Amino acid sequence: MKKIITTQNAPAPLGPYNQAILSENTLYISGQIAINPKTGALVIDDITSETLQVMQNLNAVLNAAGFSFNDVVKSSIFISDMDNFTAINEVYGSYFDDATAPARETVQVARLPKNVNVEISMIAVK
């Protein structure tokens, strides 16, 4: 069983995909970038505010499905510059308890959609 999850509190997909898919008790959240869902504008003034917008978008999708950051078991972080790792990690880490934080990888990539600096996807389980 596959249920499409959508919310106006996170940016609409930029292509042929959905914000998230719920399959039984597992939520697969598509990568989120720093688009303000109210204005449609990119939030790329600095890496901290950019990462904060990404996490707010992820939170909106989690909430739309009845999940929270406590349910996240896996994150994938894609960044355009590994020199931003510490700042991104600081914002990202503020959403989790170190003892129960999800599994994760962080990968530097050549380019991200709309030339943003960070994109994060998640998997959550109830």
TORZAFI-982596 format. One record per residue: residue in three letters; y, z, x of N, C-alpha, C in turn. Coordinates in steps of 0.1 Angstrom, whole numbers, plus 5000, padded with zeros to 4 digits. Layout:
N
+------+------+------+------+-------+-------+-------+------+------+------+
! kepa ! n_c2 ! n_c3 ! n_c1 ! ca_c2 ! ca_c3 ! ca_c1 ! c_c2 ! c_c3 ! c_c1 !
+------+------+------+------+-------+-------+-------+------+------+------+
!  ala !    Y !    Z !    X !     Y !     Z !     X !    Y !    Z !    X !
...
+------+------+------+------+-------+-------+-------+------+------+------+
***
This chain:
126
+------+------+------+------+-------+-------+-------+------+------+------+
! kepa ! n_c2 ! n_c3 ! n_c1 ! ca_c2 ! ca_c3 ! ca_c1 ! c_c2 ! c_c3 ! c_c1 !
+------+------+------+------+-------+-------+-------+------+------+------+
!  met ! 4988 ! 5000 ! 5008 !  5000 !  5000 !  5000 ! 5012 ! 5000 ! 5009 !
!  lys ! 5022 ! 4991 ! 5006 !  5034 !  4990 !  5014 ! 5046 ! 4991 ! 5005 !
!  lys ! 5055 ! 5000 ! 5008 !  5067 !  5002 !  5000 ! 5079 ! 4999 ! 5009 !
!  ile ! 5088 ! 4990 ! 5004 !  5100 !  4987 !  5011 ! 5110 ! 4998 ! 5009 !
!  ile ! 5116 ! 5003 ! 5020 !  5127 !  5013 !  5019 ! 5140 ! 5007 ! 5022 !
!  thr ! 5150 ! 5009 ! 5013 !  5163 !  5004 !  5016 ! 5173 ! 5014 ! 5011 !
!  thr ! 5185 ! 5014 ! 5018 !  5196 !  5023 !  5015 ! 5209 ! 5016 ! 5018 !
!  gln ! 5219 ! 5018 ! 5010 !  5232 !  5013 !  5014 ! 5239 ! 5022 ! 5024 !
!  asn ! 5233 ! 5033 ! 5027 !  5239 !  5043 !  5037 ! 5235 ! 5039 ! 5051 !
!  ala ! 5228 ! 5028 ! 5053 !  5225 !  5022 !  5066 ! 5228 ! 5007 ! 5065 !
!  pro ! 5230 ! 5001 ! 5077 !  5234 !  4987 !  5077 ! 5222 ! 4978 ! 5071 !
!  ala ! 5226 ! 4968 ! 5064 !  5217 !  4958 !  5059 ! 5210 ! 4951 ! 5071 !
!  pro ! 5198 ! 4947 ! 5069 !  5191 !  4939 !  5080 ! 5199 ! 4927 ! 5084 !
!  leu ! 5198 ! 4923 ! 5097 !  5205 !  4912 !  5102 ! 5196 ! 4899 ! 5101 !
!  gly ! 5184 ! 4901 ! 5097 !  5174 !  4890 !  5096 ! 5163 ! 4892 ! 5086 !
!  pro ! 5152 ! 4885 ! 5087 !  5141 !  4886 !  5078 ! 5132 ! 4899 ! 5081 !
!  tyr ! 5138 ! 4910 ! 5078 !  5130 !  4923 !  5080 ! 5137 ! 4933 ! 5070 !
!  asn ! 5130 ! 4944 ! 5069 !  5135 !  4955 !  5060 ! 5140 ! 4967 ! 5069 !
!  gln ! 5148 ! 4976 ! 5063 !  5152 !  4988 !  5070 ! 5140 ! 4996 ! 5074 !
!  ala ! 5131 ! 4997 ! 5065 !  5119 !  5005 !  5068 ! 5107 ! 5001 ! 5058 !
!  ile ! 5095 ! 5004 ! 5063 !  5083 !  5002 !  5054 ! 5076 ! 5015 ! 5054 !
!  leu ! 5072 ! 5020 ! 5042 !  5064 !  5032 !  5040 ! 5050 ! 5027 ! 5037 !
!  ser ! 5040 ! 5031 ! 5045 !  5026 !  5027 !  5043 ! 5019 ! 5040 ! 5042 !
!  glu ! 5014 ! 5044 ! 5030 !  5007 !  5057 !  5028 ! 5017 ! 5068 ! 5033 !
!  asn ! 5014 ! 5076 ! 5043 !  5023 !  5087 !  5047 ! 5030 ! 5084 ! 5060 !
!  thr ! 5031 ! 5071 ! 5064 !  5037 !  5067 !  5076 ! 5049 ! 5058 ! 5073 !
!  leu ! 5061 ! 5062 ! 5079 !  5073 !  5054 !  5077 ! 5076 ! 5047 ! 5090 !
!  tyr ! 5078 ! 5034 ! 5090 !  5081 !  5025 !  5101 ! 5096 ! 5021 ! 5099 !
!  ile ! 5105 ! 5026 ! 5108 !  5119 !  5023 !  5107 ! 5122 ! 5012 ! 5117 !
!  ser ! 5128 ! 5001 ! 5112 !  5133 !  4990 !  5121 ! 5144 ! 4995 ! 5130 !
!  gly ! 5146 ! 4989 ! 5141 !  5156 !  4992 !  5150 ! 5170 ! 4993 ! 5144 !
!  gln ! 5177 ! 5003 ! 5147 !  5191 !  5005 !  5141 ! 5201 ! 5003 ! 5153 !
!  ile ! 5211 ! 4996 ! 5150 !  5222 !  4995 !  5159 ! 5235 ! 5002 ! 5153 !
!  ala ! 5245 ! 5002 ! 5161 !  5257 !  5010 !  5156 ! 5267 ! 5002 ! 5147 !
!  ile ! 5262 ! 4998 ! 5136 !  5270 !  4992 !  5125 ! 5273 ! 5003 ! 5115 !
!  asn ! 5286 ! 5005 ! 5112 !  5290 !  5014 !  5102 ! 5287 ! 5008 ! 5089 !
!  pro ! 5278 ! 5014 ! 5081 !  5273 !  5007 !  5068 ! 5285 ! 5006 ! 5058 !
!  lys ! 5295 ! 5014 ! 5059 !  5306 !  5014 !  5049 ! 5315 ! 5002 ! 5052 !
!  thr ! 5318 ! 5000 ! 5065 !  5328 !  4990 !  5068 ! 5321 ! 4977 ! 5074 !
!  gly ! 5309 ! 4978 ! 5078 !  5303 !  4966 !  5085 ! 5307 ! 4964 ! 5099 !
!  ala ! 5316 ! 4973 ! 5104 !  5321 !  4971 !  5117 ! 5312 ! 4978 ! 5128 !
!  leu ! 5311 ! 4972 ! 5140 !  5304 !  4978 !  5151 ! 5311 ! 4990 ! 5156 !
!  val ! 5304 ! 5000 ! 5159 !  5310 !  5012 !  5165 ! 5306 ! 5012 ! 5180 !
!  ile ! 5314 ! 5006 ! 5188 !  5310 !  5004 !  5203 ! 5322 ! 5008 ! 5212 !
!  asp ! 5330 ! 5018 ! 5207 !  5341 !  5023 !  5215 ! 5336 ! 5029 ! 5228 !
!  asp ! 5326 ! 5037 ! 5227 !  5320 !  5044 !  5238 ! 5305 ! 5047 ! 5235 !
!  ile ! 5297 ! 5049 ! 5245 !  5283 !  5050 !  5243 ! 5279 ! 5062 ! 5235 !
!  thr ! 5287 ! 5073 ! 5235 !  5284 !  5085 !  5227 ! 5286 ! 5082 ! 5212 !
!  ser ! 5297 ! 5076 ! 5209 !  5300 !  5073 !  5194 ! 5290 ! 5062 ! 5190 !
!  glu ! 5287 ! 5053 ! 5198 !  5277 !  5043 !  5195 ! 5263 ! 5049 ! 5191 !
!  thr ! 5259 ! 5057 ! 5200 !  5246 !  5064 !  5198 ! 5246 ! 5073 ! 5186 !
!  leu ! 5257 ! 5080 ! 5183 !  5258 !  5088 !  5172 ! 5257 ! 5080 ! 5159 !
!  gln ! 5263 ! 5068 ! 5159 !  5262 !  5059 !  5147 ! 5248 ! 5054 ! 5145 !
!  val ! 5241 ! 5051 ! 5156 !  5227 !  5047 !  5155 ! 5219 ! 5058 ! 5148 !
!  met ! 5221 ! 5071 ! 5153 !  5213 !  5082 !  5148 ! 5217 ! 5085 ! 5133 !
!  gln ! 5229 ! 5083 ! 5130 !  5233 !  5085 !  5116 ! 5226 ! 5074 ! 5107 !
!  asn ! 5225 ! 5062 ! 5112 !  5219 !  5052 !  5104 ! 5204 ! 5055 ! 5103 !
!  leu ! 5198 ! 5059 ! 5113 !  5183 !  5063 !  5113 ! 5181 ! 5075 ! 5103 !
!  asn ! 5190 ! 5084 ! 5103 !  5190 !  5096 !  5094 ! 5191 ! 5091 ! 5079 !
!  ala ! 5199 ! 5081 ! 5077 !  5201 !  5076 !  5063 ! 5188 ! 5069 ! 5058 !
!  val ! 5181 ! 5062 ! 5067 !  5169 !  5056 !  5063 ! 5158 ! 5066 ! 5061 !
!  leu ! 5157 ! 5076 ! 5070 !  5147 !  5087 !  5069 ! 5149 ! 5093 ! 5055 !
!  asn ! 5162 ! 5097 ! 5052 !  5165 !  5104 !  5040 ! 5161 ! 5096 ! 5027 !
!  ala ! 5164 ! 5083 ! 5028 !  5161 !  5074 !  5017 ! 5146 ! 5074 ! 5013 !
!  ala ! 5138 ! 5076 ! 5024 !  5123 !  5077 !  5022 ! 5118 ! 5091 ! 5019 !
!  gly ! 5127 ! 5101 ! 5019 !  5122 !  5115 !  5018 ! 5117 ! 5121 ! 5030 !
!  phe ! 5121 ! 5116 ! 5042 !  5117 !  5121 !  5055 ! 5129 ! 5127 ! 5062 !
!  ser ! 5126 ! 5133 ! 5073 !  5137 !  5139 !  5082 ! 5133 ! 5137 ! 5096 !
!  phe ! 5142 ! 5140 ! 5105 !  5139 !  5139 !  5120 ! 5127 ! 5148 ! 5123 !
!  asn ! 5124 ! 5158 ! 5116 !  5113 !  5167 !  5119 ! 5100 ! 5159 ! 5117 !
!  asp ! 5100 ! 5148 ! 5109 !  5088 !  5140 !  5107 ! 5086 ! 5129 ! 5117 !
!  val ! 5095 ! 5127 ! 5126 !  5095 !  5116 !  5135 ! 5084 ! 5119 ! 5146 !
!  val ! 5075 ! 5110 ! 5148 !  5064 !  5111 !  5158 ! 5066 ! 5102 ! 5170 !
!  lys ! 5074 ! 5091 ! 5168 !  5075 !  5082 !  5179 ! 5089 ! 5075 ! 5178 !
!  ser ! 5096 ! 5074 ! 5189 !  5109 !  5067 !  5190 ! 5108 ! 5056 ! 5201 !
!  ser ! 5115 ! 5045 ! 5199 !  5116 !  5035 !  5209 ! 5131 ! 5033 ! 5211 !
!  ile ! 5136 ! 5035 ! 5223 !  5150 !  5033 !  5226 ! 5152 ! 5021 ! 5236 !
!  phe ! 5160 ! 5012 ! 5231 !  5163 !  5000 !  5239 ! 5178 ! 5001 ! 5243 !
!  ile ! 5181 ! 5000 ! 5257 !  5194 !  5001 !  5261 ! 5197 ! 4990 ! 5271 !
!  ser ! 5210 ! 4986 ! 5271 !  5214 !  4975 !  5279 ! 5217 ! 4979 ! 5293 !
!  asp ! 5219 ! 4992 ! 5296 !  5223 !  4996 !  5309 ! 5217 ! 5010 ! 5311 !
!  met ! 5208 ! 5012 ! 5320 !  5202 !  5025 !  5323 ! 5212 ! 5035 ! 5327 !
!  asp ! 5223 ! 5031 ! 5332 !  5234 !  5041 !  5336 ! 5239 ! 5049 ! 5324 !
!  asn ! 5236 ! 5044 ! 5311 !  5240 !  5051 !  5299 ! 5229 ! 5060 ! 5294 !
!  phe ! 5218 ! 5061 ! 5301 !  5207 !  5069 !  5297 ! 5211 ! 5084 ! 5294 !
!  thr ! 5218 ! 5090 ! 5303 !  5221 !  5104 !  5301 ! 5229 ! 5107 ! 5289 !
!  ala ! 5240 ! 5099 ! 5286 !  5248 !  5100 !  5274 ! 5240 ! 5098 ! 5262 !
!  ile ! 5232 ! 5087 ! 5262 !  5224 !  5084 !  5250 ! 5214 ! 5095 ! 5247 !
!  asn ! 5207 ! 5100 ! 5258 !  5198 !  5111 !  5257 ! 5204 ! 5124 ! 5251 !
!  glu ! 5216 ! 5126 ! 5255 !  5223 !  5138 !  5250 ! 5225 ! 5138 ! 5235 !
!  val ! 5230 ! 5127 ! 5230 !  5232 !  5125 !  5216 ! 5218 ! 5125 ! 5209 !
!  tyr ! 5209 ! 5117 ! 5213 !  5195 !  5116 !  5207 ! 5189 ! 5130 ! 5207 !
!  gly ! 5189 ! 5137 ! 5218 !  5183 !  5150 !  5219 ! 5188 ! 5161 ! 5210 !
!  ser ! 5201 ! 5159 ! 5206 !  5207 !  5169 !  5197 ! 5201 ! 5168 ! 5183 !
!  tyr ! 5193 ! 5158 ! 5180 !  5186 !  5157 !  5167 ! 5172 ! 5163 ! 5166 !
!  phe ! 5167 ! 5167 ! 5178 !  5154 !  5172 !  5179 ! 5153 ! 5185 ! 5186 !
!  asp ! 5142 ! 5193 ! 5183 !  5139 !  5205 !  5190 ! 5130 ! 5201 ! 5202 !
!  asp ! 5134 ! 5205 ! 5214 !  5126 !  5201 !  5226 ! 5111 ! 5203 ! 5224 !
!  ala ! 5107 ! 5214 ! 5218 !  5093 !  5218 !  5217 ! 5085 ! 5208 ! 5208 !
!  thr ! 5092 ! 5202 ! 5198 !  5085 !  5194 !  5189 ! 5090 ! 5179 ! 5188 !
!  ala ! 5098 ! 5176 ! 5198 !  5104 !  5162 !  5199 ! 5093 ! 5152 ! 5199 !
!  pro ! 5096 ! 5140 ! 5193 !  5086 !  5129 !  5193 ! 5082 ! 5123 ! 5206 !
!  ala ! 5072 ! 5116 ! 5206 !  5069 !  5107 !  5218 ! 5079 ! 5096 ! 5218 !
!  arg ! 5082 ! 5091 ! 5230 !  5093 !  5082 !  5232 ! 5092 ! 5073 ! 5244 !
!  glu ! 5097 ! 5061 ! 5243 !  5100 !  5054 !  5256 ! 5114 ! 5049 ! 5255 !
!  thr ! 5120 ! 5047 ! 5267 !  5134 !  5042 !  5268 ! 5133 ! 5030 ! 5278 !
!  val ! 5137 ! 5018 ! 5273 !  5136 !  5006 !  5281 ! 5149 ! 4999 ! 5282 !
!  gln ! 5153 ! 4995 ! 5294 !  5165 !  4987 !  5296 ! 5161 ! 4972 ! 5293 !
!  val ! 5169 ! 4966 ! 5285 !  5167 !  4952 !  5281 ! 5179 ! 4943 ! 5285 !
!  ala ! 5177 ! 4930 ! 5286 !  5187 !  4921 !  5290 ! 5199 ! 4920 ! 5280 !
!  arg ! 5195 ! 4921 ! 5267 !  5205 !  4919 !  5257 ! 5200 ! 4924 ! 5243 !
!  leu ! 5209 ! 4929 ! 5235 !  5205 !  4935 !  5222 ! 5213 ! 4927 ! 5211 !
!  pro ! 5209 ! 4928 ! 5199 !  5217 !  4921 !  5188 ! 5231 ! 4925 ! 5188 !
!  lys ! 5240 ! 4915 ! 5186 !  5255 !  4917 !  5185 ! 5260 ! 4923 ! 5198 !
!  asn ! 5253 ! 4922 ! 5209 !  5257 !  4927 !  5222 ! 5260 ! 4942 ! 5222 !
!  val ! 5252 ! 4949 ! 5214 !  5254 !  4964 !  5214 ! 5247 ! 4970 ! 5227 !
!  asn ! 5249 ! 4982 ! 5229 !  5244 !  4989 !  5241 ! 5231 ! 4997 ! 5239 !
!  val ! 5228 ! 5000 ! 5226 !  5216 !  5008 !  5223 ! 5211 ! 5004 ! 5209 !
!  glu ! 5198 ! 5004 ! 5208 !  5190 !  5002 !  5196 ! 5179 ! 5012 ! 5196 !
!  ile ! 5176 ! 5018 ! 5184 !  5165 !  5028 !  5183 ! 5157 ! 5025 ! 5171 !
!  ser ! 5144 ! 5025 ! 5172 !  5135 !  5024 !  5161 ! 5126 ! 5037 ! 5161 !
!  met ! 5120 ! 5040 ! 5150 !  5112 !  5052 !  5148 ! 5100 ! 5050 ! 5139 !
!  ile ! 5091 ! 5059 ! 5142 !  5079 !  5060 !  5133 ! 5079 ! 5075 ! 5129 !
!  ala ! 5077 ! 5078 ! 5116 !  5077 !  5091 !  5111 ! 5064 ! 5093 ! 5102 !
!  val ! 5059 ! 5105 ! 5102 !  5046 !  5108 !  5094 ! 5048 ! 5121 ! 5086 !
!  lys ! 5044 ! 5120 ! 5074 !  5044 !  5133 !  5065 ! 5030 ! 5139 ! 5065 !
+------+------+------+------+-------+-------+-------+------+------+------+
***
